[in-house]
Amino acid sequence: MVTLDRIKILTDKKHIKRINSDVTTTILKNNIGKAIRYSQKKPFNIYMNYSLLDNTCILEFSSKLLLDRYPELINRNNIHECFENIEEIGFCEVDIDGIINHSELLTCDVTKDISGIVQPDRLAMKSCLINHNKFRVQKYGNSGHTVNKMVKTSNRQLRMIIYDKEKELRKKTNAEFLGMLNDVDSMLAYFAGKFRVEANINTKEQIRQLFHTETTDLLDVLDSKANPLLTMFDEVFTFPEEPDQHNLAMPSPLSLQTLKMVKNALLLEACEYDMEKVDLILNNTLSPNTDKSKYRAELNKLLNSYPQPNKNIQVMKKIREALQGGNSGT
């Protein structure tokens, strides 16, 4: 089942039956009403832009809107309750069935929570990058890491986040959300030991490609049998050929066949087989104009031929297996 942490939809404003002017804002341009807008960040994100210039309305919200059902994420089975909860907030009344059946998905965050696997660190993620020149691993607060595809074209952009969901949920910024729940302990217990894999899908073309749909209609996406997270994971990560498991000893750098491999092995040994330390050496010793990706690729290939980094490869393989177990979701 497709599960989403955030959706942004476009619908006909006729499905918005009433707007509470006490809590919404009219956006003016040259003293002419442009839109009626509602926005909140806490206890969860909600945004509405009701156009006064055409027949459209944009709605965006996160799965925290589901409150105690938050672990389910947004899916086909609870989408009706999402809009029921929007009505309870009080900024508008809506034709729920009209919106569900006649809306277009503009962007979304496809998500899966994973348990029983060690959360990968930066080294594990970098060890399995399919292209070190194209993808960059960066910290995501203090709870995980993001992988970004370094391109400018929106249809080719990719951002995947792997982070500790329990740690993120316990942040002060989520205190108000937790205070709204009927059973906070059950919520925190559910996320204990889990990490989240999440990817942003930001264009209609990406939606059609990744969900294997002809349209971007909300129900077409929610009913999709595709596995967009797995597709995106495979675009980012690959698994180098693993060494013979019977050869458990770390080979001596001087035993390698070429001088170039000996030099690379000595560098890895000096850096304690940590690619972050290797990157630091490359950045400090090579010219800023030098393409460092070929050096990283050679060093990663050699590193992944050793027994030690197999732990990183195995962690990433297990994540892929977990993503493969369902098209998305918990």
C-alpha positions in Angstrom: 0.0 0.0 0.0 1.3 3.5 -0.9 2.0 5.5 2.3 2.8 9.2 2.3 4.1 11.5 5.0 3.0 14.6 3.1 0.7 15.5 0.2 0.0 18.6 -1.7 -3.1 18.5 -3.9 -5.0 20.7 -6.4 -8.7 20.6 -6.3 -11.7 22.6 -7.5 -12.6 25.3 -5.0 -16.2 24.3 -5.2 -15.3 21.5 -2.8 -14.5 24.1 -0.1 -17.9 24.8 1.3 -17.2 27.4 4.0 -14.1 29.3 5.0 -13.7 30.8 8.5 -12.6 34.4 8.0 -11.5 34.7 11.6 -8.5 32.4 11.1 -7.7 32.8 7.4 -5.9 35.6 5.6 -7.0 37.4 2.4 -4.0 38.0 0.1 -4.2 41.3 -1.7 -2.3 42.5 -4.8 -2.9 46.1 -5.9 -5.9 46.1 -3.5 -7.5 43.2 -5.3 -8.1 39.9 -3.5 -5.8 37.2 -4.9 -6.4 34.3 -2.5 -7.7 33.3 0.9 -4.9 31.5 2.7 -4.5 29.4 5.9 -1.2 28.2 7.1 0.1 26.5 10.3 3.4 24.8 11.2 2.4 23.4 14.7 1.3 21.0 15.9 1.6 19.8 12.3 1.9 21.4 8.8 -1.3 22.5 7.0 -1.6 24.9 4.1 -4.6 26.1 2.1 -4.6 28.5 -0.8 -8.1 29.3 -2.0 -7.8 31.2 -5.2 -10.0 34.3 -5.8 -8.7 34.5 -9.4 -9.7 31.1 -10.7 -11.5 27.9 -9.6 -8.6 26.2 -7.9 -7.7 25.5 -4.3 -4.4 24.0 -3.1 -4.3 21.9 0.1 -1.2 20.6 1.7 -0.8 18.6 5.0 1.3 16.1 6.8 0.3 12.7 8.1 0.6 14.1 11.7 -2.9 15.3 11.0 -4.0 11.7 11.7 -3.0 12.1 15.3 -3.0 8.7 17.0 -3.2 7.0 13.6 0.0 8.9 12.5 2.1 5.6 12.2 -0.2 4.6 9.4 0.9 7.6 7.3 -1.5 8.9 4.6 -3.0 6.0 2.6 -6.1 4.8 0.8 -7.7 3.6 4.0 -7.4 6.8 6.0 -7.6 9.6 3.4 -11.2 10.3 4.4 -10.2 10.8 8.0 -7.5 13.2 7.0 -10.2 15.6 5.6 -12.5 15.0 8.6 -9.6 16.1 10.8 -9.1 19.2 8.6 -12.7 20.1 9.2 -12.3 19.7 13.0 -9.5 22.3 12.9 -12.1 24.8 11.9 -10.6 26.9 9.1 -12.9 25.4 6.5 -15.7 22.9 5.7 -15.2 20.6 2.7 -16.9 18.2 0.5 -14.7 15.3 1.5 -15.9 12.8 -1.2 -15.6 15.6 -3.9 -12.0 16.3 -2.9 -10.9 12.7 -2.7 -12.4 11.8 -6.1 -11.6 15.0 -8.0 -8.1 16.1 -6.9 -4.7 16.1 -8.5 -1.5 15.3 -6.5 1.1 17.9 -7.0 3.9 16.8 -4.7 4.3 14.2 -1.9 6.8 12.5 0.4 6.7 8.7 0.1 7.7 7.0 3.3 8.5 3.7 5.0 9.4 3.1 8.7 11.8 0.2 9.1 12.6 -1.8 12.2 15.0 -4.7 13.0 17.9 -3.2 11.1 20.7 -1.0 12.3 20.2 2.5 11.0 23.0 3.2 8.4 25.5 5.9 9.2 27.1 8.2 6.7 29.9 5.8 5.9 27.5 3.0 5.1 25.5 5.2 2.8 28.6 6.6 1.0 30.1 3.2 0.6 27.2 2.1 -1.6 26.6 5.3 -3.6 26.2 4.5 -7.3 28.0 7.7 -8.3 30.0 9.8 -5.9 30.1 12.7 -8.3 26.3 12.8 -8.7 25.1 12.2 -5.2 26.0 13.8 -1.9 25.4 12.5 1.6 24.8 15.2 4.2 23.7 15.3 7.9 20.0 15.6 8.6 19.9 17.4 12.0 21.2 15.0 14.6 18.9 12.1 13.6 20.1 10.9 10.2 21.4 11.7 6.8 20.1 12.9 3.4 21.2 11.9 -0.1 20.8 14.6 -2.7 21.2 14.2 -6.4 23.3 17.2 -7.6 21.3 18.3 -10.6 19.4 21.5 -11.5 16.6 20.1 -13.6 13.5 19.6 -11.3 12.4 16.4 -13.0 15.7 14.8 -12.3 16.2 16.0 -8.7 16.2 13.4 -6.0 16.3 13.7 -2.2 16.1 10.7 0.1 16.3 10.9 3.9 17.1 8.1 6.3 16.6 9.2 9.9 15.8 8.1 13.5 12.0 8.8 13.7 11.8 8.3 17.5 14.6 10.9 18.1 12.9 13.3 15.7 9.5 12.8 17.3 11.0 13.6 20.8 12.2 17.0 19.8 10.7 20.1 21.5 9.2 21.1 18.2 6.9 18.0 18.4 5.8 18.6 22.0 2.5 20.2 21.0 1.7 17.4 18.6 2.4 14.7 21.3 0.2 16.6 23.7 -2.8 16.1 21.4 -2.5 12.3 21.4 -4.7 10.0 23.4 -1.8 7.6 24.0 1.7 9.2 23.8 3.4 6.2 25.3 2.0 3.9 22.5 3.1 6.3 19.9 6.7 6.6 21.2 6.8 2.8 21.7 5.8 2.2 18.1 8.7 4.3 16.8 11.2 2.9 19.3 14.1 1.3 17.4 12.6 2.4 14.0 14.2 4.6 11.4 12.4 6.2 8.5 13.2 6.2 4.8 11.6 9.1 3.0 11.8 10.6 -0.4 10.5 13.8 -1.9 8.6 13.6 -5.2 8.2 17.1 -6.5 6.9 17.1 -10.1 3.9 15.6 -11.9 6.3 13.8 -14.3 8.0 12.1 -11.3 4.6 11.1 -9.8 3.5 9.4 -13.1 6.9 7.7 -13.5 7.4 6.5 -10.0 3.8 5.5 -9.2 3.3 4.0 -12.7 0.1 6.0 -13.3 -1.2 7.7 -16.4 -2.6 10.6 -14.4 -1.6 12.4 -11.2 -5.1 12.0 -9.7 -5.0 11.5 -6.0 -6.9 8.1 -6.0 -4.8 6.8 -8.9 -1.6 7.4 -6.8 -3.1 6.0 -3.5 -4.3 2.9 -5.4 -0.9 2.4 -7.2 0.9 -1.0 -6.8 4.2 0.6 -7.7 7.2 0.8 -5.3 8.6 4.4 -5.7 10.9 4.2 -2.7 12.6 1.0 -4.0 12.9 2.6 -7.5 14.6 5.7 -6.0 16.8 3.6 -3.7 18.1 1.7 -6.7 18.8 5.0 -8.5 21.0 6.1 -5.5 22.7 2.9 -4.2 24.5 -0.1 -5.6 26.2 -3.0 -4.0 29.8 -3.7 -4.9 30.9 -7.3 -5.4 31.7 -8.7 -2.0 34.9 -10.4 -1.1 35.3 -14.1 -0.4 33.9 -14.6 3.1 36.5 -17.3 3.8 39.2 -14.7 3.5 38.6 -12.9 6.8 42.1 -11.3 7.2 42.7 -7.8 6.1 45.3 -8.1 3.2 48.6 -6.4 3.6 48.8 -3.3 1.3 52.2 -4.5 0.1 50.7 -7.7 -1.2 48.7 -6.0 -3.9 49.7 -6.3 -7.5 50.3 -2.8 -8.7 51.9 0.3 -7.2 48.8 2.3 -7.6 46.8 -0.3 -5.6 49.5 -0.3 -2.9 49.4 3.4 -2.6 45.6 3.3 -2.4 45.7 0.5 0.2 48.2 2.4 2.3 46.0 5.5 2.2 43.0 3.5 3.3 45.0 1.9 6.1 46.3 5.3 7.3 42.7 6.6 7.3 41.5 3.6 9.3 39.3 2.5 6.3 37.0 5.6 6.9 36.0 7.2 3.6 35.2 10.5 5.4 38.9 10.7 6.4 39.9 9.7 2.9 37.8 12.6 1.5 39.5 15.0 3.8 42.9 13.9 2.5 41.8 14.2 -1.1 40.4 17.7 -0.5 43.6 18.8 1.3 46.0 17.3 -1.2 44.4 17.6 -4.6 43.8 20.8 -6.6 40.3 22.3 -6.3 40.0 21.9 -10.0 40.8 18.2 -9.9 38.0 15.7 -10.5 38.1 13.8 -7.2 35.3 11.4 -8.1 37.6 9.0 -10.0 39.9 8.8 -6.9 37.0 8.1 -4.7 35.6 5.5 -7.0 39.0 3.6 -7.1 39.4 3.8 -3.3 35.8 2.7 -2.7 36.2 -0.2 -5.0 39.3 -1.3 -3.1 37.6 -0.6 0.3 34.6 -2.7 -0.7 36.9 -5.6 -1.6 38.0 -5.9 2.0 36.1 -7.9 4.7 35.5 -4.9 7.0 33.2 -2.8 5.0 30.8 -5.7 4.2 29.0 -4.6 7.4 28.0 -1.4 5.6 27.0 -3.2 2.4 25.0 -5.7 4.4 23.1 -2.9 6.2 22.2 -1.2 2.9 21.2 -4.6 1.4 18.8 -5.2 4.3 17.2 -1.8 3.9 16.6 -2.6 0.2 15.1 -6.0 1.2 12.8 -4.1 3.7 11.7 -1.7 1.0 11.2 -4.6 -1.4 8.8 -6.2 1.1 6.0 -3.7 0.3 5.4 -0.9 -2.2 5.8 1.5 0.7 4.6 2.1 4.1 5.0 0.5 7.5 
